[in-house]
Amino acid sequence: MAGTIRVEVVYALPEKQKLIAVEVPEGVSMLEAVIASGIADHFEGLDPARVSMGVFGKVEPNPAGRKLAEGERVEIYRPLKADPKSARRARARRASQD
């Protein structure tokens, strides 16, 4: 019989952050853990099935297939507001004009 593991689910906006510890069955996927945590109830418009997520800063391309281990922290990522390369180019252009 499978046991349970304890994992954390975290999401942050500039004005609000939430970390939820949750006990889930062994073999649970990242997506299942996020749904089980209920974190989407704390953030309007957060759809766990449509966001990027990862574990300890490493993006997971398949959250529904990635099984979690005891103590892991699932991070839900917000979409980027600007492409980092474009932002860097814009800063360089502004600096060269000064």
DASUL-V776813 format. One record per backbone hydrogen bond with DSSP energy under -1.0 kcal/mol. CO is the residue of the C=O (numbers start at 1). NH is the residue of the N-H. If there is no record, write none. Layout:
CO	NH
CO	NH
//
This chain:
3	26
5	24
6	71
7	22
8	74
9	20
10	76
11	18
16	13
18	11
20	9
22	7
24	5
25	28
28	68
29	33
30	34
31	35
32	36
33	37
38	41
39	42
43	46
47	50
52	77
53	60
54	75
55	58
58	55
62	65
62	66
63	31
66	30
69	72
72	8
73	56
74	10
75	54
83	87
84	88
85	89
86	90
87	91
88	92
89	93
90	94
91	95
92	96
93	97
//
